[in-house]
Amino acid sequence: MKRNDKSLRRREPMTDTMLLMTITIAIFFAMYFAAMAIWGGGFLRWQRVFDMLNDNAALIIISCGLTVVMIGGGIDISVGGVIALVVMSCVVHLNAGGSILSAALLAIGIGLGFGLVQGFLISYLEIQPFIITLAGMFFARGMTTIVSVKPQKVAHEGFKLLMKTKIEMPWLGYIAKKGNLVPARMEIGVVVALVIVVLVFFMLRKTKLGRSFYAVGGNSNSALMLGVNVKRTRFFSYVLSGLLAGIAGFVFMMHTGAGNASNASGAEMNAIASSIIGGTLLSGGVGNVLGTLFGVMTLATINAIVTTSGLRDPWWQEITVGALLCFFIVLQSVVLTLRGKGGIRQMIPAWMKLPGKAEAAKPVEMAEPAEGPAEEEAGE
């Protein structure tokens, strides 16, 4: 009986979040398989995927923070500046004799500081998030130059060893021309980024705070009527974004090993683009960090395809990313419009519609007045 009940149970319709995430994942795999078929070469090796993850580990982390903020109906464009400030501060701290642990705590402290201040101003003083985070971006970039005007390289031997440490996977490697096996290598920062993706995913799906982010972003007035503390929820979203920006700065430093005032330039725009491509709506209430992960990988794949095609000038990558972003925004709008109107059949004019099977088989009858309690009482 239980099996029959399960088989007869109606499936729940897919949510907007799951639908947009599924579309993003499908487009990513279609794009990557097309690159494998057309260009082959490096796209046929697992190391290409790991290289994209190694280069974009910090972007994955801040994109998770942006996704949470955008789900709650906000925006944070200060994350790129926070990464630059964290990297420069940690490099100077390590070169002055600091330890790796103290540098990590410094990175987390800087990120939390920005998150707490910006979250308080946005949530409790109700100042526009774009203005506050724009000021935060300028402040972070300015503080980076105050910490050190000149570019700095890490001289700490222990941190250099940490940078060189990689996770090797021989079973995913390839045979070089000389016949030796080259194992696939992944940096520690990628592990940190993937762990954060999993943690944020479960936080959004399984906790009360995660559901509150969706409720506030969907309709803050309705969420307030349901007992959700809207201000506190928004505050926590910016605190989480700042914390992840601090962690991303440390991961970025593990990848580059140098501090510069121009570090992570444009990272906030790439994070927003990755979130949108991954299915997060700017209007709030819809989004998923797994889709954001594939959004980052989609951008990385586009850049790899452009470079492989011989278009190595940086503006070609910017053009393709802009076109891809516009494509996904239009695609999201079309998909949600069709979904809201009951499918494409509802958008066809009445004179163009063909009768369906149910409509053609059912004879046209005159509607009869319904008999109800009011008519019986009137008859009495």
C-alpha positions as CSV (number, residue, x, y, z in Angstrom):
1,M,0.0,0.0,0.0
2,K,2.8,2.4,0.8
3,R,4.4,1.8,-2.6
4,N,1.0,2.5,-4.3
5,D,0.6,5.7,-2.3
6,K,4.1,6.9,-3.3
7,S,3.4,6.1,-6.9
8,L,0.1,7.9,-6.9
9,R,1.4,10.9,-5.0
10,R,1.5,14.0,-7.2
11,R,4.9,15.6,-7.6
12,E,5.4,19.1,-6.3
13,P,6.1,21.7,-9.0
14,M,9.7,22.8,-9.3
15,T,10.4,26.1,-7.6
16,D,11.8,29.1,-9.4
17,T,15.1,28.7,-7.6
18,M,15.5,25.0,-8.7
19,L,14.3,25.7,-12.2
20,L,16.8,28.6,-12.8
21,M,19.7,26.6,-11.2
22,T,18.9,23.6,-13.4
23,I,19.0,25.8,-16.5
24,T,22.4,27.2,-15.5
25,I,23.9,23.7,-14.9
26,A,22.5,22.4,-18.2
27,I,24.0,25.4,-20.1
28,F,27.4,25.0,-18.4
29,F,27.7,21.3,-19.3
30,A,26.5,22.0,-22.9
31,M,29.0,24.8,-23.2
32,Y,31.9,22.7,-21.8
33,F,31.1,19.6,-23.9
34,A,30.9,21.9,-27.0
35,A,34.4,23.2,-26.1
36,M,35.6,19.6,-25.7
37,A,34.2,18.7,-29.1
38,I,35.5,21.8,-31.0
39,W,38.8,22.5,-29.4
40,G,39.7,19.3,-27.5
41,G,43.2,19.6,-26.1
42,G,43.1,21.0,-22.5
43,F,39.3,20.8,-22.3
44,L,39.6,17.0,-22.4
45,R,41.7,17.0,-19.2
46,W,40.4,17.3,-15.6
47,Q,43.3,19.7,-14.9
48,R,41.4,22.4,-16.9
49,V,38.5,22.2,-14.6
50,F,40.8,22.3,-11.5
51,D,42.7,25.3,-13.0
52,M,39.4,27.1,-13.3
53,L,38.6,26.3,-9.7
54,N,42.1,27.3,-8.6
55,D,41.9,30.7,-10.3
56,N,38.4,31.4,-9.1
57,A,38.3,30.1,-5.5
58,A,38.1,33.5,-4.0
59,L,35.4,34.5,-6.5
60,I,33.3,31.5,-5.5
61,I,33.5,32.5,-1.9
62,I,32.4,36.2,-2.4
63,S,29.8,35.1,-4.9
64,C,28.2,32.9,-2.1
65,G,28.1,36.0,0.1
66,L,26.6,38.1,-2.7
67,T,24.0,35.4,-3.4
68,V,22.8,35.5,0.3
69,V,22.6,39.3,0.2
70,M,20.7,39.3,-3.2
71,I,18.3,36.6,-2.0
72,G,17.5,39.0,0.9
73,G,16.8,41.8,-1.6
74,G,20.1,43.7,-1.1
75,I,23.4,44.3,-2.9
76,D,27.0,44.5,-1.8
77,I,29.7,46.0,-4.1
78,S,32.4,46.5,-1.4
79,V,33.6,42.9,-1.5
80,G,36.4,43.5,-4.1
81,G,37.8,46.4,-2.1
82,V,37.6,44.3,1.1
83,I,39.7,41.5,-0.6
84,A,42.3,44.0,-1.7
85,L,42.5,45.5,1.9
86,V,42.7,42.0,3.4
87,V,45.5,40.8,1.1
88,M,47.6,43.9,1.6
89,S,47.1,43.9,5.4
90,C,47.9,40.2,5.7
91,V,51.0,40.4,3.5
92,V,52.4,43.4,5.5
93,H,51.5,41.5,8.7
94,L,53.3,38.3,7.7
95,N,56.4,40.2,6.4
96,A,56.5,42.0,9.8
97,G,56.9,38.7,11.6
98,G,53.2,37.7,12.1
99,S,52.0,34.1,12.1
100,I,49.7,32.4,9.6
101,L,47.0,32.1,12.3
102,S,47.2,35.7,13.2
103,A,47.0,36.7,9.5
104,A,43.9,34.5,9.1
105,L,42.3,36.1,12.1
106,L,43.2,39.6,10.8
107,A,41.5,38.7,7.5
108,I,38.3,37.5,9.2
109,G,38.3,40.6,11.5
110,I,38.5,43.0,8.6
111,G,35.7,41.3,6.8
112,L,33.5,41.1,9.9
113,G,34.2,44.8,10.6
114,F,32.9,45.8,7.2
115,G,30.0,43.5,7.4
116,L,28.9,44.7,10.9
117,V,29.2,48.4,10.0
118,Q,27.5,48.2,6.6
119,G,24.9,45.8,7.9
120,F,24.0,48.2,10.7
121,L,23.8,51.2,8.5
122,I,21.7,49.4,5.9
123,S,19.4,47.4,8.2
124,Y,18.8,49.6,11.2
125,L,19.3,53.1,9.8
126,E,17.6,52.1,6.5
127,I,20.2,53.7,4.2
128,Q,20.3,52.4,0.6
129,P,22.6,49.4,0.3
130,F,24.1,50.6,-3.0
131,I,25.3,53.9,-1.4
132,I,26.7,52.3,1.7
133,T,28.5,49.5,0.0
134,L,29.8,51.9,-2.7
135,A,31.3,54.0,0.1
136,G,32.7,50.8,1.7
137,M,34.4,49.9,-1.6
138,F,36.0,53.4,-1.9
139,F,37.0,53.3,1.8
140,A,38.6,49.8,1.4
141,R,40.5,50.7,-1.7
142,G,41.8,53.9,0.0
143,M,42.8,52.0,3.1
144,T,44.7,49.5,0.9
145,T,47.0,52.3,-0.4
146,I,47.5,53.6,3.2
147,V,48.6,50.2,4.4
148,S,51.2,50.1,1.6
149,V,51.5,52.2,-1.5
150,K,53.9,49.8,-3.2
151,P,53.0,46.2,-4.1
152,Q,54.2,43.7,-1.5
153,K,55.2,40.0,-1.9
154,V,54.9,37.5,0.9
155,A,58.3,36.7,2.4
156,H,57.0,34.4,5.1
157,E,58.5,30.9,4.5
158,G,55.7,29.1,6.2
159,F,53.1,30.8,4.1
160,K,55.1,30.1,0.9
161,L,55.0,26.4,1.8
162,L,51.3,26.7,2.3
163,M,50.9,28.3,-1.1
164,K,52.9,25.4,-2.7
165,T,50.9,22.8,-1.0
166,K,48.5,21.2,-3.4
167,I,46.2,18.2,-3.4
168,E,47.2,15.7,-6.0
169,M,44.8,13.2,-7.7
170,P,46.8,10.8,-9.9
171,W,43.7,9.0,-11.0
172,L,42.5,12.2,-12.7
173,G,45.8,13.0,-14.3
174,Y,47.0,12.5,-17.8
175,I,50.0,11.0,-19.6
176,A,52.4,13.6,-20.9
177,K,54.4,13.3,-24.2
178,K,57.4,11.8,-22.4
179,G,55.2,9.0,-21.1
180,N,55.1,10.1,-17.4
181,L,51.9,10.6,-15.4
182,V,51.0,14.2,-14.6
183,P,48.5,14.1,-11.7
184,A,45.7,16.6,-11.4
185,R,46.4,19.3,-8.8
186,M,44.0,21.4,-6.7
187,E,44.9,24.2,-4.3
188,I,43.8,24.3,-0.7
189,G,41.8,27.4,-1.4
190,V,39.5,25.4,-3.6
191,V,38.7,23.0,-0.7
192,V,37.9,26.0,1.4
193,A,35.6,27.4,-1.3
194,L,33.7,24.2,-1.8
195,V,33.2,23.7,1.9
196,I,31.8,27.2,2.2
197,V,29.4,26.4,-0.7
198,V,28.1,23.3,1.1
199,L,27.7,25.1,4.4
200,V,25.9,28.1,2.9
201,F,23.7,25.7,0.8
202,F,22.6,23.8,3.9
203,M,22.2,27.1,5.9
204,L,19.8,28.4,3.2
205,R,17.9,25.1,2.9
206,K,17.8,23.7,6.4
207,T,17.8,26.6,8.9
208,K,15.3,29.2,10.0
209,L,17.7,32.0,9.2
210,G,18.1,30.7,5.6
211,R,14.3,30.6,5.1
212,S,14.1,34.1,6.5
213,F,16.4,35.4,3.8
214,Y,14.1,34.1,1.1
215,A,11.0,35.5,3.0
216,V,12.5,38.9,3.4
217,G,13.7,39.0,-0.2
218,G,10.4,37.8,-1.6
219,N,8.2,40.2,0.3
220,S,9.5,42.0,3.4
221,N,6.0,43.2,4.5
222,S,4.6,39.6,4.4
223,A,7.7,38.3,6.2
224,L,7.2,41.0,8.9
225,M,3.6,39.9,9.3
226,L,4.7,36.3,9.7
227,G,7.0,37.2,12.6
228,V,10.3,37.4,10.8
229,N,12.7,40.1,12.1
230,V,13.4,41.8,8.8
231,K,16.0,44.2,10.1
232,R,18.0,41.5,11.9
233,T,17.8,39.2,8.9
234,R,19.2,41.8,6.6
235,F,21.9,42.6,9.1
236,F,23.0,39.0,9.2
237,S,23.1,38.8,5.4
238,Y,25.7,41.7,5.3
239,V,27.6,40.3,8.2
240,L,27.9,36.9,6.4
241,S,28.9,38.7,3.1
242,G,31.7,40.6,5.0
243,L,32.9,37.5,6.7
244,L,33.1,35.6,3.4
245,A,34.9,38.5,1.8
246,G,37.5,38.3,4.5
247,I,38.0,34.6,4.0
248,A,38.1,35.2,0.2
249,G,40.9,37.7,0.7
250,F,43.0,35.2,2.6
251,V,42.3,32.5,-0.1
252,F,43.2,35.1,-2.8
253,M,46.5,35.7,-1.1
254,M,47.2,32.0,-1.0
255,H,46.8,31.9,-4.7
256,T,48.8,35.0,-5.7
257,G,51.2,35.5,-2.8
258,A,51.3,39.3,-3.3
259,G,49.4,42.4,-2.2
260,N,48.5,45.2,-4.6
261,A,46.1,48.1,-4.5
262,S,44.5,46.8,-7.7
263,N,43.9,43.3,-6.3
264,A,40.5,41.8,-7.1
265,S,39.7,44.7,-9.3
266,G,36.2,44.2,-10.7
267,A,35.6,41.1,-8.4
268,E,32.4,42.5,-7.1
269,M,31.0,42.8,-10.6
270,N,32.1,39.3,-11.5
271,A,30.5,38.0,-8.2
272,I,27.2,39.7,-9.1
273,A,27.3,38.4,-12.6
274,S,28.0,34.8,-11.3
275,S,25.1,35.0,-8.9
276,I,22.7,36.2,-11.7
277,I,24.0,33.6,-14.1
278,G,23.5,31.0,-11.4
279,G,19.8,31.9,-11.1
280,T,19.7,34.6,-8.4
281,L,17.3,37.4,-9.1
282,L,18.2,41.0,-8.3
283,S,14.7,41.5,-7.0
284,G,15.3,39.0,-4.2
285,G,13.7,35.8,-3.0
286,V,15.2,33.5,-5.6
287,G,18.7,32.0,-5.6
288,N,20.9,29.1,-4.8
289,V,24.6,28.9,-4.1
290,L,25.0,25.7,-6.1
291,G,23.8,27.6,-9.1
292,T,26.2,30.4,-8.2
293,L,29.1,27.9,-8.2
294,F,28.1,26.8,-11.8
295,G,27.7,30.5,-12.6
296,V,31.4,31.1,-11.7
297,M,32.4,28.0,-13.7
298,T,30.4,29.3,-16.7
299,L,32.2,32.6,-16.7
300,A,35.5,30.7,-16.3
301,T,34.6,28.5,-19.3
302,I,33.7,31.4,-21.4
303,N,37.1,33.1,-20.7
304,A,38.9,29.8,-21.5
305,I,37.0,29.5,-24.8
306,V,37.8,33.1,-25.7
307,T,41.5,32.6,-24.9
308,T,41.7,29.3,-26.8
309,S,40.1,30.9,-29.8
310,G,43.0,33.2,-30.1
311,L,41.2,36.3,-28.8
312,R,43.7,37.1,-26.0
313,D,42.9,40.8,-25.7
314,P,41.1,41.5,-22.4
315,W,38.2,43.4,-24.0
316,W,37.0,40.3,-25.8
317,Q,36.5,38.6,-22.5
318,E,34.6,41.6,-21.2
319,I,32.4,41.6,-24.3
320,T,31.6,37.9,-24.1
321,V,30.8,38.2,-20.3
322,G,28.5,41.1,-20.9
323,A,26.7,39.3,-23.7
324,L,26.4,36.1,-21.6
325,L,25.0,38.2,-18.6
326,C,22.4,39.8,-20.9
327,F,21.5,36.4,-22.3
328,F,20.9,35.0,-18.8
329,I,18.9,38.0,-17.6
330,V,16.6,37.8,-20.7
331,L,16.4,34.0,-20.3
332,Q,15.4,34.3,-16.6
333,S,12.8,36.9,-17.5
334,V,11.3,34.8,-20.2
335,V,11.3,31.6,-18.2
336,L,9.6,33.2,-15.2
337,T,7.1,35.0,-17.4
338,L,6.1,31.8,-19.1
339,R,6.0,30.1,-15.7
340,G,3.8,32.8,-14.2
341,K,1.4,32.8,-17.1
342,G,0.9,29.1,-17.1
343,G,3.1,28.2,-20.1
344,I,3.6,29.4,-23.6
345,R,0.1,28.3,-24.6
346,Q,-1.3,31.1,-22.5
347,M,0.7,33.7,-24.5
348,I,-0.8,32.7,-27.9
349,P,-3.7,34.8,-29.1
350,A,-7.1,33.2,-28.8
351,W,-7.8,33.1,-32.5
352,M,-4.5,31.2,-33.1
353,K,-5.1,28.5,-30.5
354,L,-6.1,25.0,-31.6
355,P,-8.6,23.1,-29.4
356,G,-6.9,20.6,-27.1
357,K,-8.0,17.0,-26.8
358,A,-10.0,17.7,-23.7
359,E,-11.7,20.8,-25.2
360,A,-12.5,19.0,-28.5
361,A,-14.0,16.0,-26.9
362,K,-16.1,18.0,-24.4
363,P,-19.5,19.2,-25.9
364,V,-20.4,22.8,-25.4
365,E,-23.2,23.1,-22.9
366,M,-25.2,26.0,-21.4
367,A,-24.2,26.7,-17.9
368,E,-26.8,25.9,-15.3
369,P,-27.3,27.9,-12.1
370,A,-25.8,26.2,-9.2
371,E,-28.1,25.0,-6.5
372,G,-27.0,26.1,-3.0
373,P,-28.3,26.7,0.4
374,A,-29.3,30.2,-0.4
375,E,-31.7,29.0,-3.1
376,E,-33.2,26.4,-0.8
377,E,-33.9,28.9,1.9
378,A,-35.5,31.3,-0.7
379,G,-37.8,28.4,-1.9
380,E,-38.9,27.8,1.7
